[in-house]
Amino acid sequence: MLLFSLCVSVSYILGAMVANDIEPGAITAARFLIGAGSACAFVGCLKVASDRFEKKYFPLIASLCNVLGNLGGAIAGKPLA
């Protein structure tokens, strides 16, 4: 756990050092790739919801996955705004 914390700290420090040197096009491409990955994760969540839960709970599980994903983005975006 300590090693993980050290790795995260080092990555934040390195990210802060090079943040102003990154071109806006690269940031846009990175955001696109993150969005594509998130879309695949959401489809996976829907698949698990359809396989593991009764059909009457599917809309609830799908909505919870969507809300939690958006909430995570809102919480993560606050420090960056």
N, C-alpha and C positions, 0 to 999 in steps of 0.2 A: 504494500500500500504506500509505503514511503517512497519507493522507487517510482511508482505511478505519479505521485504528487510532484516529485522532482522533475519528471519528464513534462508534465503539464506546465509547471512553472517555467521551465526552459523554453518551451514552445511559445508561451505568452511573451516572454522577454524577446525572443527572436522575432516574433510577429510584430511587436511594438517597434523594433529597430528598423524593420524594412517596410512598415506600413505605408510610409509616404513615398517610397520608391516604386510602388506597384502601379502599373498603368491602369486607367479606368476600364479599358477593354478587357483586361485580364480579370478584373473584379467582376465584370458583367458575365464573363464566361464561367467563372467559378460559381456565381449565383445560379446560373442556368443549370450547371451540373448538380448542384445541391438540390435544386427543385426537381430535377429528373429523378434523383435518388429518392427524394421524399415521396414522389408520386408512386414509385415502385413499392415503397414501404407501405403506403396506404392501400394499394391493391392487395398486398400480402395480408394486411390486417383484415380486409374484407373477405379474403379467402378463408382465413382462420375463423372469422365470425360465422361464415356460412357453414363451415365444417363442424365446428365444435359446439355451437349453440342452436337452440330451437329457432325455427323460422320466425316466430313472433318476436324474438329478441334481436333479430338482425338490424332493424332500423336504429334501435337504441345503441347497440354496440358500434355501428358505423358512425353514428352521430357523436358518441363519446370519443372515438378515435380522432374524428375531425376536430372536435372542440379542444382536445388535449394537444393536438398538433399545432393548432392556431394559438393556443395559450402559450405554448413553449416558444413559438416565434415572437409573440408579443413581449414575453418576459425577457427573451434574449435580445430583442431589438431596443429595449429601453436604455440600457447602458451605452449603446452605440449611437443613439439619437442626439 
